[in-house]
Amino acid sequence: MTFVSPAPASDAPLLRESMGSITVLTLNRPAARNSLSEALLRALEVEMIAIAADRSVHVVVLAANGPAFSAGHDLKELTSRRSDPDGGRAYFTHIMTLCSAVMQQIVRLPQPVIAAVHGTATAAGCQLVATCDLAIASTAARFATPGVNIGLFCSTPMVALSRNVAPKQAMELLLTGDAISADDAVRIGLVNRVVAPGTEREAALALAHRIAAKSRHVIKIGKAAFYRQIDMDLAQAYDYAAETMADNMMTRDAAEGISAFIEKRKPQWEDR
């Protein structure tokens, strides 16, 4: 499989490319190490709304142009607002709230989102990787929540990080600000697998194609159920999952898939 990079001519902070049932979103602020400016966050917000309503999209791959995946929040943009009458507090709250909303959009998106990480993903960039449903990383990738080093504890990245890795692993990253390798990111559960440099998008697309071959409707049910049950206690989770499976059994694609399995043929999904 060959991945064709989006045309580099665009000055847009976010690029979108359709590859059949797969949509590739590419962070496109390479000179700023793809820091999450207000414009980039707004662009992600707009695309997530559009993708959620687009039945032709089955999987999303989130990649980046330039040397880094994302350096987190745009600190220059934030610092420029310290001259505001309130010292920037209202703007800081606005940006952190916007970023948190975008992260939650990713989780609520009906389609799975796969991060393809080729370089450093730090602070809110690490949060973005942790928020995605799946992540493929180059061996050259590095991950960190280094806010503590500049007097700004990574409190919002902490939310996604603590829901992906063990508490003591998350706390070590947050308290030290140290970067970890892609191999360590796999070990602690932050990413799914590591691939050779330059092949992370191709690997993410290969995984996306495997998922896109399933029923979009069933994947939507499963993703929503995964995130809903994860914060329930055991009994509540099983009650909810049992009801979800019963509802799933009533769908057209479940009936088709089970019949195809019994009849030893390939299912024909109708995404309903």
LUMZAFI-385721 format. One record per residue: residue number from 0; x negated, y, z of N, C-alpha, C in turn; residue in three letters. Coordinates in Angstrom, 2 decimals. Layout:
LUMZAFI-385721
> NUM  X  Y  Z  X  Y  Z  X  Y  Z  ala
...
***
This chain:
LUMZAFI-385721
> 0  -0.85  -1.19  0.00  0.00  0.00  0.00  -0.89  1.24  0.00  met
> 1  -0.57  2.18  -0.83  -1.34  3.42  -0.91  -0.48  4.58  -0.46  thr
> 2  -1.02  5.37  0.47  -0.29  6.55  0.94  -0.82  7.77  0.21  phe
> 3  0.09  8.54  -0.35  -0.28  9.77  -1.03  -0.04  10.93  -0.08  val
> 4  -1.10  11.64  0.29  -0.98  12.76  1.23  -0.12  13.86  0.65  ser
> 5  0.63  14.58  1.51  1.43  15.70  1.02  0.54  16.76  0.38  pro
> 6  1.09  17.47  -0.56  0.33  18.51  -1.24  -0.20  19.52  -0.23  ala
> 7  -1.48  19.84  -0.26  -2.08  20.71  0.75  -1.78  22.19  0.55  pro
> 8  -1.14  22.55  -0.57  -0.97  23.97  -0.90  0.00  24.69  0.03  ala
> 9  0.93  23.95  0.63  1.96  24.58  1.44  1.39  25.19  2.71  ser
> 10  1.89  26.39  3.05  1.52  27.04  4.30  2.52  26.73  5.40  asp
> 11  3.51  25.93  5.11  4.51  25.57  6.11  3.85  24.82  7.26  ala
> 12  4.27  25.07  8.50  3.65  24.39  9.63  3.98  22.91  9.70  pro
> 13  5.04  22.50  8.98  5.46  21.10  8.97  5.84  20.71  7.56  leu
> 14  5.30  19.60  7.08  5.61  19.10  5.74  6.48  17.86  5.86  leu
> 15  7.38  17.71  4.89  8.25  16.53  4.87  8.13  15.85  3.52  arg
> 16  7.97  14.54  3.56  7.89  13.75  2.33  8.79  12.53  2.48  glu
> 17  9.57  12.24  1.44  10.43  11.06  1.45  9.78  9.94  0.67  ser
> 18  9.78  8.76  1.26  9.24  7.57  0.61  10.30  6.49  0.72  met
> 19  11.33  6.59  -0.11  12.44  5.67  -0.03  13.20  5.90  1.27  gly
> 20  13.32  4.88  2.09  14.04  5.00  3.35  13.17  5.50  4.50  ser
> 21  11.92  5.86  4.19  10.99  6.34  5.20  10.71  7.82  4.95  ile
> 22  10.75  8.61  6.01  10.40  10.02  5.93  9.10  10.25  6.70  thr
> 23  8.17  10.94  6.07  6.90  11.29  6.72  6.92  12.78  7.04  val
> 24  6.77  13.10  8.31  6.62  14.48  8.76  5.15  14.69  9.11  leu
> 25  4.56  15.74  8.55  3.13  15.99  8.76  2.91  17.35  9.41  thr
> 26  2.33  17.35  10.59  1.95  18.60  11.24  0.91  19.28  10.37  leu
> 27  1.12  20.55  10.06  0.30  21.19  9.02  -0.27  22.54  9.49  asn
> 28  -0.93  22.52  10.63  -1.67  23.70  11.11  -3.12  23.27  11.38  arg
> 29  -3.80  22.75  10.36  -5.13  22.18  10.60  -6.13  23.16  11.20  pro
> 30  -6.07  24.42  10.79  -7.03  25.40  11.32  -6.82  25.65  12.80  ala
> 31  -5.60  25.42  13.28  -5.29  25.59  14.71  -5.19  24.24  15.40  ala
> 32  -5.77  23.22  14.80  -5.76  21.86  15.36  -4.33  21.40  15.66  arg
> 33  -3.42  21.83  14.77  -2.01  21.45  14.87  -1.41  21.73  16.25  asn
> 34  -1.85  22.84  16.85  -1.24  23.22  18.12  0.23  23.52  17.90  ser
> 35  1.03  23.26  18.92  2.48  23.34  18.80  2.96  24.77  19.01  leu
> 36  2.81  25.57  17.99  3.29  26.95  18.01  4.81  26.96  18.04  ser
> 37  5.38  28.12  18.31  6.83  28.22  18.28  7.37  27.88  16.90  glu
> 38  6.68  28.31  15.85  7.13  28.02  14.48  7.12  26.53  14.20  ala
> 39  6.08  25.84  14.66  5.99  24.40  14.43  7.06  23.66  15.23  leu
> 40  7.27  24.06  16.48  8.33  23.44  17.27  9.70  23.66  16.65  leu
> 41  9.94  24.88  16.13  11.22  25.15  15.48  11.39  24.29  14.22  arg
> 42  10.30  24.12  13.48  10.36  23.30  12.27  10.67  21.85  12.62  ala
> 43  10.06  21.35  13.68  10.36  19.98  14.13  11.82  19.87  14.56  leu
> 44  12.30  20.87  15.25  13.69  20.88  15.70  14.64  20.80  14.52  glu
> 45  14.40  21.61  13.50  15.25  21.64  12.31  15.22  20.30  11.58  val
> 46  14.03  19.74  11.42  13.92  18.47  10.69  14.57  17.33  11.47  glu
> 47  14.44  17.32  12.79  15.07  16.26  13.58  16.58  16.29  13.45  met
> 48  17.15  17.48  13.43  18.60  17.62  13.25  19.01  17.07  11.88  ile
> 49  18.24  17.44  10.84  18.56  16.99  9.48  18.40  15.47  9.35  ala
> 50  17.32  14.93  9.91  17.06  13.49  9.79  18.12  12.68  10.54  ile
> 51  18.53  13.17  11.71  19.54  12.44  12.49  20.83  12.23  11.70  ala
> 52  21.15  13.20  10.84  22.39  13.13  10.06  22.21  12.46  8.70  ala
> 53  20.99  12.09  8.36  20.68  11.55  7.03  20.66  10.03  7.07  asp
> 54  21.70  9.41  6.57  21.80  7.94  6.61  20.81  7.25  5.69  arg
> 55  20.19  8.01  4.78  19.21  7.39  3.89  17.86  7.19  4.57  ser
> 56  17.65  7.85  5.70  16.38  7.72  6.43  16.51  6.63  7.48  val
> 57  15.63  5.62  7.38  15.65  4.52  8.33  14.55  4.62  9.38  his
> 58  13.40  5.19  9.00  12.26  5.29  9.91  11.53  6.60  9.62  val
> 59  10.94  7.19  10.65  10.15  8.41  10.51  8.71  8.13  10.92  val
> 60  7.77  8.59  10.12  6.35  8.54  10.48  5.90  9.97  10.74  val
> 61  5.28  10.20  11.88  4.79  11.52  12.25  3.27  11.51  12.18  leu
> 62  2.72  12.31  11.25  1.28  12.36  11.04  0.80  13.80  11.14  ala
> 63  -0.46  14.03  10.78  -1.01  15.38  10.90  -2.13  15.58  9.88  ala
> 64  -2.28  16.82  9.43  -3.39  17.20  8.56  -4.51  17.81  9.38  asn
> 65  -5.74  17.71  8.88  -6.86  18.32  9.56  -7.56  17.38  10.53  gly
> 66  -8.52  17.90  11.30  -9.36  17.05  12.15  -8.67  16.51  13.40  pro
> 67  -7.60  17.15  13.86  -6.92  16.73  15.09  -5.48  16.37  14.81  ala
> 68  -4.94  15.48  15.64  -3.51  15.20  15.56  -2.74  16.39  16.11  phe
> 69  -3.02  16.76  17.35  -2.46  17.98  17.92  -3.19  18.32  19.22  ser
> 70  -3.54  19.60  19.33  -4.24  20.08  20.53  -3.28  20.57  21.60  ala
> 71  -1.99  20.34  21.43  -1.03  20.76  22.44  -0.47  22.14  22.16  gly
> 72  -0.07  22.84  23.19  0.52  24.16  23.02  -0.50  25.15  22.44  his
> 73  0.03  26.13  21.72  -0.83  27.17  21.16  -1.15  28.18  22.26  asp
> 74  -2.31  28.01  22.88  -2.66  28.85  24.04  -2.87  30.31  23.65  leu
> 75  -3.33  30.56  22.44  -3.48  31.95  22.00  -2.12  32.63  21.89  lys
> 76  -1.15  31.91  21.35  0.20  32.46  21.22  0.79  32.72  22.60  glu
> 77  0.58  31.81  23.53  1.10  32.00  24.88  0.41  33.16  25.59  leu
> 78  -0.90  33.21  25.49  -1.66  34.26  26.17  -1.30  35.65  25.66  thr
> 79  -0.95  35.75  24.37  -0.61  37.05  23.79  0.62  37.66  24.44  ser
> 80  1.41  36.85  25.14  2.64  37.36  25.76  2.43  37.80  27.20  arg
> 81  1.20  37.75  27.70  0.94  38.22  29.07  1.14  39.73  29.19  arg
> 82  1.16  40.41  28.05  1.39  41.86  28.07  2.88  42.21  28.11  ser
> 83  3.76  41.19  28.06  5.19  41.45  28.18  5.48  42.06  29.55  asp
> 84  6.58  42.79  29.68  6.91  43.41  30.97  6.95  42.43  32.14  pro
> 85  7.35  41.19  31.88  7.41  40.21  32.96  6.17  39.34  33.04  asp
> 86  5.10  39.76  32.33  3.86  38.98  32.34  3.92  37.75  31.47  gly
> 87  5.00  37.60  30.70  5.13  36.46  29.80  6.01  35.34  30.32  gly
> 88  6.51  35.49  31.55  7.25  34.38  32.17  8.43  33.90  31.32  arg
> 89  9.23  34.84  30.82  10.41  34.45  30.03  10.00  33.69  28.78  ala
> 90  8.92  34.15  28.13  8.47  33.46  26.91  7.89  32.10  27.24  tyr
> 91  7.13  32.01  28.32  6.56  30.72  28.71  7.68  29.72  28.98  phe
> 92  8.72  30.16  29.67  9.86  29.29  29.96  10.55  28.87  28.66  thr
> 93  10.69  29.84  27.75  11.32  29.56  26.45  10.55  28.48  25.68  his
> 94  9.23  28.62  25.60  8.43  27.66  24.84  8.44  26.28  25.49  ile
> 95  8.30  26.21  26.80  8.29  24.91  27.48  9.65  24.23  27.35  met
> 96  10.72  25.03  27.40  12.06  24.47  27.24  12.29  23.99  25.81  thr
> 97  11.82  24.77  24.84  11.93  24.38  23.43  11.16  23.09  23.17  leu
> 98  9.94  23.02  23.67  9.12  21.82  23.47  9.79  20.60  24.11  cys
> 99  10.31  20.78  25.31  10.99  19.67  25.99  12.21  19.21  25.20  ser
> 100  12.92  20.16  24.60  14.10  19.83  23.80  13.72  19.03  22.56  ala
> 101  12.61  19.42  21.92  12.15  18.69  20.73  11.76  17.27  21.10  val
> 102  11.07  17.10  22.23  10.68  15.76  22.67  11.92  14.89  22.90  met
> 103  12.93  15.48  23.50  14.16  14.72  23.73  14.90  14.42  22.43  gln
> 104  14.78  15.31  21.45  15.37  15.03  20.14  14.76  13.77  19.53  gln
> 105  13.46  13.61  19.67  12.78  12.43  19.14  13.32  11.17  19.79  ile
> 106  13.49  11.21  21.10  14.01  10.06  21.82  15.44  9.75  21.40  val
> 107  16.24  10.79  21.21  17.66  10.60  20.84  17.86  10.33  19.36  arg
> 108  16.85  10.53  18.55  16.99  10.32  17.11  17.42  8.88  16.84  leu
> 109  18.41  8.66  15.97  18.84  7.29  15.68  17.73  6.43  15.08  pro
> 110  16.83  7.07  14.34  15.77  6.34  13.67  14.51  6.24  14.56  gln
> 111  13.79  5.12  14.49  12.52  5.02  15.20  11.51  6.01  14.61  pro
> 112  10.64  6.53  15.48  9.58  7.46  15.07  8.23  6.83  15.41  val
> 113  7.36  6.76  14.41  6.03  6.16  14.58  4.98  7.24  14.42  ile
> 114  4.15  7.44  15.43  3.05  8.39  15.33  1.86  7.72  14.66  ala
> 115  1.24  8.42  13.71  0.00  7.97  13.06  -1.09  8.94  13.50  ala
> 116  -1.92  8.51  14.45  -2.86  9.41  15.12  -4.27  9.16  14.62  val
> 117  -4.87  10.20  14.02  -6.20  10.03  13.44  -7.30  10.73  14.23  his
> 118  -6.94  11.74  15.03  -7.94  12.49  15.77  -7.50  12.69  17.20  gly
> 119  -7.88  13.80  17.80  -7.52  14.03  19.19  -6.05  14.40  19.34  thr
> 120  -5.47  13.91  20.42  -4.10  14.26  20.80  -4.16  14.65  22.27  ala
> 121  -4.13  15.94  22.53  -4.32  16.41  23.89  -3.14  17.22  24.38  thr
> 122  -2.93  17.21  25.72  -1.88  17.98  26.37  -0.52  17.67  25.71  ala
> 123  0.18  18.68  25.18  1.47  18.43  24.55  1.34  17.57  23.29  ala
> 124  0.13  17.50  22.71  -0.11  16.59  21.60  -0.09  15.15  22.07  gly
> 125  -0.64  14.89  23.24  -0.57  13.56  23.85  0.87  13.25  24.24  cys
> 126  1.57  14.27  24.73  3.00  14.14  25.05  3.79  13.72  23.82  gln
> 127  3.45  14.30  22.68  4.14  13.98  21.43  3.93  12.51  21.06  leu
> 128  2.71  12.02  21.21  2.43  10.60  20.93  3.21  9.71  21.88  val
> 129  3.19  10.06  23.18  3.89  9.26  24.17  5.40  9.25  23.94  ala
> 130  5.92  10.34  23.38  7.35  10.46  23.13  7.81  9.61  21.96  thr
> 131  6.94  9.46  20.95  7.31  8.65  19.78  7.57  7.21  20.22  cys
> 132  8.43  6.52  19.48  8.80  5.16  19.85  7.64  4.19  19.71  asp
> 133  6.81  4.42  18.70  5.65  3.58  18.43  4.49  4.48  18.04  leu
> 134  3.27  3.96  18.15  2.11  4.77  17.77  0.99  3.87  17.25  ala
> 135  0.43  4.27  16.13  -0.75  3.63  15.54  -1.88  4.64  15.61  ile
> 136  -3.05  4.22  16.09  -4.16  5.16  16.26  -5.42  4.67  15.56  ala
> 137  -6.13  5.61  14.98  -7.46  5.34  14.45  -8.42  5.09  15.60  ser
> 138  -9.46  4.32  15.35  -10.48  4.11  16.38  -11.16  5.42  16.76  thr
> 139  -11.04  6.43  15.91  -11.63  7.74  16.19  -10.74  8.63  17.05  ala
> 140  -9.51  8.20  17.31  -8.56  9.01  18.07  -8.98  9.09  19.54  ala
> 141  -8.63  10.20  20.17  -8.87  10.39  21.59  -7.62  11.02  22.19  arg
> 142  -7.37  10.71  23.46  -6.16  11.16  24.13  -6.49  11.75  25.48  phe
> 143  -5.85  12.87  25.81  -6.13  13.50  27.10  -5.00  14.43  27.49  ala
> 144  -4.88  14.65  28.80  -4.00  15.70  29.33  -4.90  16.61  30.17  thr
> 145  -5.65  17.50  29.50  -6.73  18.24  30.15  -6.33  19.57  30.78  pro
> 146  -5.04  19.81  30.94  -4.61  21.09  31.47  -5.24  21.44  32.80  gly
> 147  -5.49  20.42  33.64  -6.07  20.67  34.95  -7.42  21.38  34.84  val
> 148  -8.11  21.20  33.72  -9.43  21.82  33.53  -9.34  23.33  33.31  asn
> 149  -8.16  23.81  32.90  -8.00  25.26  32.66  -6.96  25.88  33.59  ile
> 150  -6.66  25.17  34.67  -5.73  25.71  35.64  -4.27  25.60  35.26  gly
> 151  -3.95  24.72  34.31  -2.57  24.56  33.85  -2.24  23.07  33.83  leu
> 152  -1.75  22.55  34.95  -1.47  21.12  35.06  -0.46  20.71  33.98  phe
> 153  -0.70  19.58  33.36  0.14  19.11  32.25  1.44  18.51  32.77  cys
> 154  2.30  19.36  33.30  3.53  18.89  33.94  4.54  18.35  32.94  ser
> 155  4.74  19.03  31.81  5.69  18.50  30.84  5.13  17.28  30.09  thr
> 156  3.85  17.25  29.70  3.30  16.01  29.15  3.41  14.84  30.13  pro
> 157  3.34  15.15  31.42  3.46  14.13  32.47  4.75  13.33  32.34  met
> 158  5.84  13.99  31.93  7.14  13.33  31.85  7.09  12.16  30.86  val
> 159  6.59  12.43  29.66  6.50  11.37  28.65  5.43  10.35  29.02  ala
> 160  4.29  10.83  29.50  3.18  9.95  29.83  3.57  8.95  30.92  leu
> 161  4.23  9.45  31.97  4.59  8.59  33.10  5.67  7.58  32.74  ser
> 162  6.32  7.77  31.61  7.33  6.82  31.15  6.76  5.83  30.14  arg
> 163  5.46  5.96  29.86  4.82  5.05  28.92  3.74  4.18  29.53  asn
> 164  3.07  4.69  30.53  1.94  3.96  31.12  2.15  3.81  32.62  val
> 165  1.36  2.94  33.24  1.47  2.71  34.68  1.17  3.99  35.46  ala
> 166  1.82  4.18  36.60  1.64  5.43  37.36  0.19  5.79  37.67  pro
> 167  -0.61  4.84  38.08  -1.99  5.16  38.43  -2.81  5.53  37.19  lys
> 168  -2.51  4.94  36.05  -3.19  5.31  34.81  -2.79  6.73  34.40  gln
> 169  -1.52  7.03  34.52  -1.03  8.38  34.18  -1.65  9.41  35.12  ala
> 170  -1.67  9.10  36.41  -2.21  10.05  37.37  -3.70  10.32  37.13  met
> 171  -4.44  9.30  36.76  -5.87  9.51  36.49  -6.07  10.45  35.31  glu
> 172  -5.30  10.27  34.26  -5.39  11.17  33.11  -5.02  12.60  33.51  leu
> 173  -3.96  12.73  34.29  -3.47  14.06  34.66  -4.39  14.77  35.65  leu
> 174  -4.96  14.02  36.60  -5.78  14.63  37.65  -7.21  14.92  37.22  leu
> 175  -7.73  14.12  36.29  -9.12  14.33  35.85  -9.22  15.16  34.59  thr
> 176  -8.21  15.08  33.72  -8.29  15.74  32.42  -9.20  15.04  31.45  gly
> 177  -9.73  13.87  31.85  -10.67  13.14  31.00  -9.99  12.56  29.77  asp
> 178  -10.74  12.51  28.67  -10.23  11.89  27.45  -10.47  10.39  27.48  ala
> 179  -9.56  9.66  26.88  -9.74  8.21  26.75  -9.79  7.84  25.27  ile
> 180  -10.40  6.71  25.00  -10.54  6.22  23.63  -9.23  5.60  23.15  ser
> 181  -9.17  5.34  21.86  -8.00  4.66  21.31  -7.86  3.26  21.89  ala
> 182  -8.98  2.58  22.10  -8.92  1.24  22.70  -8.33  1.29  24.10  asp
> 183  -8.73  2.31  24.88  -8.15  2.44  26.22  -6.68  2.83  26.15  asp
> 184  -6.31  3.61  25.14  -4.91  3.98  24.96  -4.05  2.75  24.69  ala
> 185  -4.59  1.79  23.94  -3.88  0.53  23.72  -3.78  -0.24  25.03  val
> 186  -4.88  -0.29  25.75  -4.94  -1.06  27.00  -3.89  -0.59  28.01  arg
> 187  -3.68  0.71  28.09  -2.72  1.23  29.07  -1.31  1.37  28.51  ile
> 188  -1.12  1.06  27.22  0.22  1.06  26.64  0.66  2.37  26.02  gly
> 189  -0.27  3.28  25.80  0.08  4.56  25.18  0.28  4.42  23.68  leu
> 190  -0.48  3.53  23.04  -0.31  3.26  21.61  -0.18  1.76  21.40  val
> 191  0.34  1.39  20.24  0.58  -0.02  19.95  -0.65  -0.77  19.47  asn
> 192  -1.37  -0.12  18.56  -2.57  -0.79  18.02  -3.53  0.23  17.44  arg
> 193  -4.76  -0.23  17.26  -5.84  0.61  16.73  -6.28  0.05  15.39  val
> 194  -6.53  0.97  14.44  -6.96  0.56  13.11  -8.19  1.36  12.69  val
> 195  -8.79  0.96  11.60  -9.99  1.65  11.11  -9.68  3.09  10.73  ala
> 196  -10.61  4.00  10.93  -10.38  5.41  10.56  -9.96  5.54  9.10  pro
> 197  -8.98  6.38  8.86  -8.50  6.60  7.51  -7.38  5.66  7.08  gly
> 198  -7.07  4.68  7.93  -6.01  3.72  7.57  -4.79  3.83  8.46  thr
> 199  -4.78  4.82  9.37  -3.69  4.90  10.34  -2.34  5.22  9.69  glu
> 200  -2.33  6.08  8.67  -1.05  6.37  8.01  -0.56  5.14  7.26  arg
> 201  -1.47  4.47  6.57  -1.08  3.27  5.84  -0.53  2.22  6.79  glu
> 202  -1.19  2.04  7.95  -0.73  1.07  8.94  0.63  1.47  9.51  ala
> 203  0.80  2.76  9.76  2.09  3.24  10.27  3.19  3.03  9.24  ala
> 204  2.87  3.27  7.97  3.86  3.06  6.91  4.20  1.58  6.75  leu
> 205  3.20  0.72  6.89  3.46  -0.72  6.80  4.42  -1.15  7.90  ala
> 206  4.19  -0.64  9.11  5.09  -0.94  10.22  6.48  -0.35  9.96  leu
> 207  6.51  0.86  9.42  7.78  1.51  9.10  8.58  0.69  8.09  ala
> 208  7.90  0.16  7.08  8.59  -0.64  6.07  9.17  -1.92  6.68  his
> 209  8.45  -2.51  7.62  8.98  -3.72  8.28  10.27  -3.40  9.03  arg
> 210  10.28  -2.25  9.71  11.47  -1.86  10.48  12.60  -1.43  9.54  ile
> 211  12.24  -0.72  8.47  13.24  -0.23  7.52  13.97  -1.35  6.81  ala
> 212  13.39  -2.54  6.80  14.03  -3.69  6.15  15.17  -4.25  7.00  ala
> 213  15.27  -3.82  8.24  16.36  -4.27  9.11  17.59  -3.39  8.91  lys
> 214  18.67  -3.75  9.56  19.90  -2.95  9.50  19.67  -1.64  10.24  ser
> 215  19.89  -0.53  9.54  19.74  0.79  10.17  20.70  0.94  11.33  arg
> 216  21.91  0.44  11.17  22.93  0.57  12.21  22.52  -0.20  13.47  his
> 217  21.99  -1.38  13.29  21.57  -2.19  14.43  20.35  -1.58  15.13  val
> 218  19.42  -1.04  14.35  18.26  -0.36  14.94  18.72  0.84  15.76  ile
> 219  19.69  1.56  15.24  20.26  2.71  15.97  20.84  2.27  17.31  lys
> 220  21.60  1.19  17.30  22.17  0.66  18.54  21.07  0.29  19.52  ile
> 221  20.05  -0.41  19.01  18.98  -0.90  19.87  18.13  0.20  20.47  gly
> 222  17.80  1.22  19.68  16.97  2.30  20.20  17.71  3.05  21.30  lys
> 223  18.97  3.37  21.06  19.76  4.09  22.06  19.88  3.28  23.34  ala
> 224  20.11  1.98  23.20  20.26  1.11  24.37  18.96  1.00  25.16  ala
> 225  17.85  0.94  24.46  16.54  0.83  25.12  16.33  1.99  26.08  phe
> 226  16.53  3.21  25.58  16.26  4.37  26.42  17.33  4.58  27.50  tyr
> 227  18.54  4.11  27.24  19.58  4.29  28.25  19.39  3.32  29.42  arg
> 228  19.03  2.08  29.13  18.94  1.08  30.20  17.67  1.20  31.04  gln
> 229  16.65  1.87  30.50  15.34  1.81  31.14  15.31  2.47  32.52  ile
> 230  16.22  3.42  32.75  16.26  4.09  34.05  17.36  3.55  34.97  asp
> 231  18.04  2.50  34.53  19.08  1.87  35.37  18.45  0.86  36.31  met
> 232  19.17  0.52  37.38  18.70  -0.60  38.19  19.00  -1.90  37.43  asp
> 233  18.46  -3.00  37.91  18.52  -4.26  37.16  19.95  -4.69  36.84  leu
> 234  20.82  -4.67  37.83  22.20  -5.12  37.60  22.92  -4.22  36.61  ala
> 235  22.76  -2.91  36.76  23.38  -1.97  35.83  22.86  -2.17  34.42  gln
> 236  21.55  -2.39  34.31  20.94  -2.58  32.99  21.51  -3.81  32.30  ala
> 237  21.66  -4.91  33.05  22.20  -6.12  32.44  23.67  -5.95  32.08  tyr
> 238  24.44  -5.28  32.92  25.85  -5.03  32.59  25.96  -4.20  31.31  asp
> 239  25.16  -3.16  31.23  25.18  -2.29  30.06  24.72  -3.06  28.81  tyr
> 240  23.63  -3.82  28.95  23.09  -4.56  27.80  24.06  -5.63  27.32  ala
> 241  24.76  -6.28  28.25  25.73  -7.30  27.87  26.87  -6.68  27.06  ala
> 242  27.35  -5.53  27.53  28.42  -4.84  26.81  27.94  -4.37  25.44  glu
> 243  26.69  -3.88  25.39  26.12  -3.43  24.12  26.01  -4.57  23.13  thr
> 244  25.57  -5.75  23.61  25.45  -6.90  22.71  26.80  -7.37  22.21  met
> 245  27.81  -7.31  23.10  29.16  -7.69  22.66  29.66  -6.75  21.58  ala
> 246  29.43  -5.45  21.78  29.81  -4.47  20.76  29.03  -4.71  19.47  asp
> 247  27.75  -5.01  19.60  26.88  -5.27  18.44  27.39  -6.48  17.66  asn
> 248  27.85  -7.52  18.39  28.37  -8.72  17.73  29.58  -8.41  16.84  met
> 249  30.28  -7.34  17.14  31.47  -6.99  16.36  31.14  -6.22  15.09  met
> 250  29.88  -5.85  14.90  29.51  -5.10  13.71  29.45  -6.01  12.49  thr
> 251  29.60  -5.40  11.34  29.54  -6.14  10.08  28.16  -6.76  9.89  arg
> 252  27.09  -6.00  10.21  25.74  -6.50  9.95  25.36  -7.65  10.87  asp
> 253  25.90  -7.70  12.08  25.64  -8.85  12.95  26.28  -10.10  12.36  ala
> 254  27.52  -9.96  11.90  28.19  -11.10  11.28  27.42  -11.57  10.05  ala
> 255  26.97  -10.62  9.22  26.21  -10.97  8.02  24.87  -11.59  8.38  glu
> 256  24.18  -10.99  9.34  22.86  -11.50  9.70  22.90  -12.90  10.26  gly
> 257  23.87  -13.17  11.11  24.00  -14.51  11.70  24.38  -15.53  10.63  ile
> 258  25.31  -15.14  9.74  25.69  -16.04  8.64  24.50  -16.34  7.74  ser
> 259  23.71  -15.30  7.43  22.54  -15.50  6.58  21.53  -16.42  7.25  ala
> 260  21.35  -16.29  8.56  20.43  -17.17  9.30  20.89  -18.62  9.23  phe
> 261  22.18  -18.83  9.46  22.73  -20.19  9.43  22.64  -20.78  8.03  ile
> 262  22.89  -19.94  7.02  22.89  -20.40  5.63  21.51  -20.36  4.99  glu
> 263  20.50  -19.93  5.77  19.11  -19.89  5.30  18.96  -19.04  4.04  lys
> 264  19.48  -17.81  4.11  19.36  -16.86  3.02  18.99  -15.49  3.57  arg
> 265  18.64  -14.58  2.71  18.29  -13.23  3.13  19.55  -12.43  3.36  lys
> 266  19.66  -11.73  4.50  20.88  -10.93  4.76  20.98  -9.72  3.85  pro
> 267  22.18  -9.32  3.57  22.46  -8.12  2.78  23.08  -7.09  3.72  gln
> 268  22.26  -6.16  4.18  22.74  -5.18  5.15  23.62  -4.12  4.50  trp
> 269  24.63  -3.70  5.22  25.47  -2.58  4.79  25.40  -1.43  5.81  glu
> 270  24.55  -1.60  6.84  24.36  -0.58  7.87  25.67  -0.18  8.55  asp
> 271  26.43  -1.19  8.91  27.67  -0.95  9.67  28.01  -2.18  10.49  arg
***
